[in-house]
């Protein structure tokens, strides 16, 4: 939206690197508080991996959607409807299937990066911040012209709701969720099942009661 408002003074490189740097910063200052779950696909992956209790998942997803909508509302108030309210849509000449497959691939890579660097269900520390922020920036550099490199249902759903155009929203819900599932399966193949008992979650210790056993 700022790129559209500034008539291109914000370049594509800036557009795709900025989210990576922002996520990096959020992991540093919020990782030990909430686990820095900014993405429903990430929360789902941690739950599927049994690092995060399922009963906490709805609350996290509600918070993620509320944050996305609040951000979109703020930007609309600031700049109006420029830049499609920051919506992610398939690039020019890219069909829906291509965009969907790209979102699946990108999200699977993101989930593996997160699960490989997280502490339990928390994105914390230098390794996690640099790896996850770097991955988001890198994915955007080459895939933004294809699908928008969303990898986050909340990030894509919020502007689509405000601009009342849900034609491509399904791509950015189905793609990241399927990618998260693939990422978890691949992580299990590489490292085996996660250890449940005593795992530190975003809001305390995941004990037998939390895990449903």
Secondary structure as GFF3:
##gff-version 3
##sequence-region A 1 213
A	DSSP	alpha_helix	2	5	.	.	.	ID=ss1
A	DSSP	alpha_helix	12	34	.	.	.	ID=ss2
A	DSSP	alpha_helix	40	48	.	.	.	ID=ss3
A	DSSP	alpha_helix	54	79	.	.	.	ID=ss4
A	DSSP	three_ten_helix	82	86	.	.	.	ID=ss5
A	DSSP	alpha_helix	96	117	.	.	.	ID=ss6
A	DSSP	alpha_helix	125	147	.	.	.	ID=ss7
A	DSSP	alpha_helix	153	162	.	.	.	ID=ss8
A	DSSP	alpha_helix	169	191	.	.	.	ID=ss9
A	DSSP	beta_strand	199	201	.	.	.	ID=ss10
A	DSSP	beta_strand	204	206	.	.	.	ID=ss11
A	DSSP	alpha_helix	208	211	.	.	.	ID=ss12
###
